[in-house]
Amino acid sequence: MNAGFLPGATGPVVCKKETMRTRFIKRLDAHLSPLGFGVMHLAKNADGGFPPEVHALLAAALEKGINYFDTGYFYLGGRSEGLIRDALVRRYPRDSFYIADKLPGWACKDRGDMERIFNQQLERLGVDSIDFYLLQALQRQSWLAICGKGVLDFLDEKRRNGQIRKVGFSMHDTAETLMLIDRAYGWDFAQLQINYYDWITQRAKESYEYLAERDIPCMVMEPVGGGRLAKLPPEADALLREVRPNASAASWALRFVAALPNVAVTLSGMSTAGQLDENIQACGMAEPLSEAEERAIGGVVKALQSKNAVPCGLCQYCVGSCPKRIDIPQIFTRYNDYMMFDNSLRLDLSYAFVPRGRRADSCISCGECAKRCPQNIDIPRELKRIHDMAVDLSIGVAVEKIRDRSN
């Protein structure tokens, strides 16, 4: 096979000769590439289609050894599953790669919606079955909600009739919620957000170690922290370059995750041939980090933490005491990310992702949160300051997303 050549394409994706070997994951009965391709952020044409270069990049990834492709019902405006069909399913043997897809529980009012979405996914993908199927983006409340709609019976049925091979879930919550979800069903795998910054600050280590103890393979999303760990402040980047002068910040982040023994696949949203080769090389370095490398990463985390304007420990004590249920830890996290990464993030857009009604402008300054805070933070004052800053920094449509909450 000639990587990158497709009918109608202008030419091949030019890649170096880095390739990836698969590993046999006994619990999953599958040979998986350590690096998976996350099909979520690829470029589309103005008409919603995809340029030949995108098709060629996916083909190149497969031919260079990546055999795990992760998609979702709403990804790329609902077109990512069709992209997998056109770029891979119609052009390569079905048993040469695995497809991971997800059920968006928030879009399911009942069992009928689950059936409708799943059948549509099969049609979009052009397949009879899905290799790895996940309940998407679970948190405690969303998990309890979807359970009440019969999702476990739905998964059992699809498993029995062979339409789903392996069942898992992706989660954005604490280790306690992970335990709750795990005890409810015989999961084959789980997908967590893990990177070296979240390892301690967001307690990702606890969730990872729980899965390892239970011998549940872990798929990793956001290994580069949504891109934040690919562009570090100069003083943090210098710590890494002292140890490995020619390694990029992103490769450090990928290697940290790929070296964890219970990680089956590390997902990355690659958009260029250069990223593809760099990530293959980083994830192919499976040996544990040296002491010098661990110290360097520890120094980067401390350098990033030193930029925290609000010393929030994410203990959640404040949330339980808030009569308005304001998502205080998430607000502080988004603000701190803005500060830590040299203002490279848009605070207004990030803040707008906090659910409506749980943002800082709902605060009534009762002070109950501050009474419970072990860090003695004046939480009402900080909330007001962050909200005012987000509004002041707003441009374009984002200003409406923030200011209309006060109407």
C-alpha positions in Angstrom: 0.0 0.0 0.0 1.2 3.5 -0.8 0.5 5.7 2.2 -1.5 8.8 1.4 -2.6 8.1 -2.2 -6.3 8.2 -2.6 -8.6 8.6 -5.7 -9.0 12.3 -6.3 -6.1 13.3 -4.0 -3.5 15.8 -5.3 -0.7 13.7 -3.9 0.5 11.7 -0.9 0.9 12.9 2.7 4.7 13.2 3.0 5.7 11.3 6.2 9.0 10.1 7.6 9.5 6.4 8.1 8.5 6.3 11.8 6.1 3.4 12.3 4.4 1.9 15.3 4.1 -1.7 16.5 1.0 -3.0 18.2 0.8 -4.5 21.6 -1.5 -7.4 22.6 -3.8 -6.3 25.4 -5.0 -9.6 26.9 -8.1 -8.1 28.7 -9.3 -6.7 25.4 -8.1 -9.6 23.2 -6.8 -7.1 20.8 -3.5 -6.0 19.3 -3.6 -2.2 19.7 -1.2 0.6 18.7 0.0 2.6 21.7 -1.1 5.7 19.9 -4.6 6.3 18.8 -6.0 8.8 16.3 -8.6 11.1 17.8 -10.8 12.3 14.9 -12.2 15.4 16.5 -10.3 18.5 15.4 -9.6 17.9 11.7 -10.1 20.7 9.2 -13.3 20.8 7.1 -14.0 22.5 3.8 -16.5 25.4 3.7 -19.2 23.0 2.6 -18.6 20.7 5.6 -16.7 18.1 3.7 -13.0 17.2 4.1 -10.1 18.0 1.9 -8.0 15.2 0.3 -5.2 15.9 2.8 -7.4 14.8 5.7 -8.3 11.5 4.1 -4.7 11.0 3.2 -3.5 11.7 6.8 -5.8 9.0 8.2 -4.6 6.6 5.6 -1.0 7.4 6.4 -1.7 6.9 10.1 -3.1 3.4 9.4 -0.3 2.4 7.2 2.3 3.6 9.7 0.9 1.3 12.4 -1.9 3.2 14.1 -4.9 1.0 14.3 -7.2 2.7 16.8 -9.4 5.5 15.5 -11.6 7.4 18.0 -14.7 9.2 16.9 -18.0 10.5 18.3 -21.6 11.1 17.2 -21.3 14.9 17.4 -17.6 15.2 16.4 -16.9 17.6 13.5 -20.5 18.6 13.3 -21.7 15.1 13.0 -19.5 14.3 10.1 -16.5 12.5 11.8 -18.1 9.0 11.5 -18.7 9.5 7.8 -15.0 10.6 7.5 -13.9 7.3 9.0 -16.1 5.4 6.6 -14.8 7.2 3.5 -11.1 7.3 4.5 -10.8 3.9 6.1 -13.8 1.6 6.0 -14.3 1.7 2.2 -10.5 1.5 1.4 -9.0 -1.0 3.8 -9.8 -4.4 5.2 -12.2 -4.1 8.1 -10.0 -6.2 10.4 -7.0 -4.0 9.9 -8.1 -1.3 12.3 -10.4 -0.7 15.3 -13.2 2.0 15.6 -14.1 3.6 18.9 -17.4 5.5 19.0 -19.5 7.0 21.8 -23.1 7.3 23.0 -23.9 10.9 24.1 -26.1 10.2 27.0 -27.2 13.9 27.3 -28.9 13.5 23.8 -30.9 10.4 24.9 -34.3 10.9 26.5 -35.1 7.2 26.5 -34.1 3.8 25.2 -35.5 4.7 21.8 -33.0 7.6 21.4 -30.2 5.2 22.2 -31.3 2.8 19.5 -31.8 5.6 17.0 -28.4 7.1 17.6 -26.6 3.8 17.5 -28.2 2.7 14.3 -27.3 6.0 12.8 -23.7 5.5 13.9 -23.6 2.1 12.2 -24.9 3.7 9.0 -22.6 6.6 9.1 -19.6 4.4 9.7 -20.7 1.9 7.1 -20.1 -1.1 9.4 -22.2 -3.9 11.1 -20.5 -3.6 14.5 -18.4 -1.2 16.5 -15.2 -2.4 18.1 -15.1 -0.2 21.2 -18.2 1.6 22.3 -18.2 4.2 25.1 -20.8 6.0 27.2 -19.5 9.5 26.6 -18.2 12.1 29.1 -19.7 10.7 32.3 -19.9 12.7 35.5 -21.8 11.6 38.6 -25.1 13.2 37.7 -25.0 12.2 34.1 -24.2 8.7 35.0 -27.1 8.4 37.4 -29.4 10.0 34.7 -28.4 7.6 31.9 -28.7 4.6 34.2 -32.3 5.4 34.9 -33.0 5.3 31.2 -32.0 1.6 30.7 -28.5 2.1 29.2 -27.0 -1.0 30.8 -29.7 -3.2 29.2 -29.1 -1.5 25.9 -25.3 -2.2 26.1 -26.0 -5.9 27.1 -28.2 -6.4 24.1 -25.7 -4.9 21.7 -23.0 -7.0 23.2 -25.0 -10.2 22.8 -25.9 -9.6 19.2 -22.4 -8.8 18.3 -23.0 -5.1 17.4 -20.6 -4.0 20.1 -17.3 -5.8 20.8 -16.0 -4.1 23.9 -17.9 -1.7 26.2 -16.4 1.2 28.1 -17.0 4.8 29.2 -15.1 8.1 29.2 -15.2 10.1 32.4 -14.5 13.6 33.7 -14.9 13.3 37.4 -13.3 12.0 40.6 -12.0 8.6 41.6 -15.0 8.2 43.8 -17.3 8.6 40.8 -15.1 6.2 38.8 -15.7 3.6 41.6 -19.4 4.2 41.5 -19.5 3.6 37.7 -17.2 0.6 37.8 -19.3 -1.3 40.4 -22.4 -1.0 38.3 -21.3 -3.0 35.2 -18.7 -5.3 33.8 -16.7 -2.8 31.8 -14.0 -3.8 29.4 -12.1 -0.5 29.5 -12.3 3.1 30.6 -11.1 6.4 29.1 -9.8 9.1 31.4 -8.2 12.5 31.0 -4.6 12.0 32.1 -1.6 14.2 31.7 1.4 15.1 33.9 -0.2 18.3 35.1 -3.5 16.7 36.0 -1.7 13.7 37.5 -1.7 15.3 40.9 -3.6 18.6 40.7 -6.7 16.9 39.3 -6.2 13.6 41.1 -5.8 11.7 37.8 -3.3 9.4 39.5 -6.0 8.1 41.8 -8.3 7.2 39.0 -5.5 5.6 37.0 -4.3 3.5 39.9 -7.9 2.3 40.6 -8.2 1.0 37.0 -4.8 -0.6 37.3 -5.7 -2.4 40.5 -8.9 -3.7 38.9 -7.0 -4.7 35.7 -9.2 -2.5 33.6 -7.3 -1.1 30.5 -7.1 2.6 30.4 -7.5 4.7 27.2 -6.2 8.2 27.7 -7.6 11.4 26.3 -6.1 14.9 26.6 -2.5 13.7 27.2 -1.3 17.2 26.2 -4.0 18.9 28.3 -6.0 20.1 25.4 -2.8 21.6 23.8 -1.8 23.5 26.9 1.2 21.4 27.6 2.5 21.8 24.1 3.1 25.5 24.6 4.7 26.1 28.0 5.8 29.3 29.6 9.5 29.9 28.8 10.8 29.1 32.2 8.9 25.8 32.3 10.0 24.9 28.7 13.6 25.5 29.7 13.5 22.8 32.4 12.6 20.2 29.8 15.2 21.3 27.2 17.9 21.1 29.8 17.4 17.3 29.8 16.3 16.7 26.2 17.2 19.7 24.1 15.6 18.5 20.9 12.3 17.1 22.3 9.2 19.2 22.0 7.0 20.0 25.0 4.2 17.9 23.4 6.4 14.8 23.1 7.2 15.0 26.8 3.5 15.0 27.6 2.8 12.1 25.3 5.7 10.0 26.6 4.6 10.5 30.2 1.3 9.0 29.5 2.5 6.3 27.1 5.0 5.0 29.7 2.2 4.2 32.2 1.9 0.4 32.3 -1.9 0.2 32.3 -2.4 2.6 29.4 -3.6 0.7 26.4 -4.0 3.6 24.0 -3.0 7.2 24.2 -5.3 9.4 22.0 -4.0 12.3 20.1 -5.8 14.7 17.7 -3.2 15.0 14.9 -3.7 17.3 12.0 -0.4 17.3 10.2 2.1 14.7 8.9 4.7 16.3 11.2 2.5 15.8 14.3 1.8 12.2 13.2 5.5 11.3 13.0 6.4 13.2 16.3 3.6 11.4 18.2 4.5 8.0 16.8 8.0 8.5 18.0 7.0 9.8 21.4 4.5 7.0 22.1 7.0 4.4 20.8 9.4 5.3 23.6 7.7 3.0 26.1 10.6 2.9 28.6 9.9 4.5 32.0 11.0 8.1 32.5 14.5 8.5 34.1 15.0 10.2 37.4 16.2 13.3 35.6 13.2 13.4 33.4 10.8 12.9 36.3 12.5 15.8 38.1 12.2 18.0 35.0 8.4 17.3 34.8 8.0 17.9 38.5 9.7 21.3 38.0 7.4 22.2 35.1 4.3 21.4 37.3 5.7 23.6 40.1 6.4 26.4 37.7 2.9 26.2 36.3 1.4 26.0 39.8 3.4 29.1 40.9 1.3 31.1 38.5 -2.0 30.2 40.2 -3.8 33.4 41.2 -6.3 31.4 43.3 -4.8 28.6 45.5 -7.8 26.3 45.1 -7.1 22.6 46.0 -10.3 21.4 44.2 -11.5 19.8 47.5 -15.2 20.6 46.6 -16.1 21.6 50.2 -17.3 24.9 49.0 -19.7 23.4 46.4 -21.7 21.4 49.0 -22.3 24.6 51.1 -23.3 26.9 48.2 -27.1 27.5 48.1 -26.7 28.3 44.3 -24.6 25.3 43.5 -22.0 27.5 41.8 -19.2 25.4 40.2 -16.5 27.2 42.1 -13.7 24.7 41.5 -14.3 24.7 37.7 -14.3 28.6 37.6 -11.1 28.8 39.5 -9.5 26.1 37.3 -10.3 27.9 34.1 -9.0 31.2 35.5 -5.8 29.6 36.8 -5.3 27.9 33.4 -5.5 31.4 31.8 -2.9 32.7 34.3 -0.6 29.8 34.2 -0.2 29.5 30.5 0.8 33.1 29.9 -2.7 34.3 28.9 -2.5 32.0 25.8 -6.0 30.8 26.5 -9.2 32.9 25.9 -10.6 33.3 29.4 -14.0 34.5 28.1 -14.5 31.5 25.9 -13.2 29.1 28.6 -15.4 30.6 31.3 -18.4 30.4 29.0 -18.2 26.6 29.2 -19.2 26.6 32.9 -22.9 25.6 32.9 -25.3 28.5 32.9 -26.7 29.1 36.4 -23.5 27.8 38.0 -21.3 30.7 37.0 -19.9 33.4 39.2 -22.7 36.0 38.5 -25.1 33.7 40.3 -23.2 34.3 43.6 -25.3 36.0 46.3 -22.2 36.6 48.6 -23.6 34.7 51.5 -20.0 33.6 52.5 -20.9 30.0 53.3 -18.3 28.7 50.8 -15.5 30.8 52.4 -16.3 29.3 55.8 -15.7 25.8 54.4 -12.5 26.6 52.4 -9.4 25.0 53.9 -7.3 27.5 51.9 -9.1 30.5 53.5 -9.9 31.9 50.1 -12.3 34.9 50.0 -14.4 33.0 47.4 -17.1 35.6 46.8 -14.6 38.3 46.1 -12.6 36.0 43.8 -15.7 34.9 41.9 -16.7 38.5 41.2 -13.1 39.4 40.1 -13.0 36.5 37.7 -16.4 37.2 36.2 -15.6 40.9 35.7 -12.3 40.0 34.1 -14.0 37.5 31.7 -16.5 40.2 30.7 -13.8 42.8 30.2 -11.8 40.4 28.0 -14.8 39.3 25.9 -14.7 40.0 22.2 -17.2 39.1 19.4 -19.9 36.5 20.3 -18.3 35.6 23.5 -19.3 38.8 25.2 -23.0 37.9 24.7 -22.4 34.4 26.2 -21.2 36.0 29.3 -23.1 39.2 29.7 -26.5 37.7 28.9 -26.3 35.7 32.2 -27.0 38.9 34.1 -30.2 39.7 32.2 
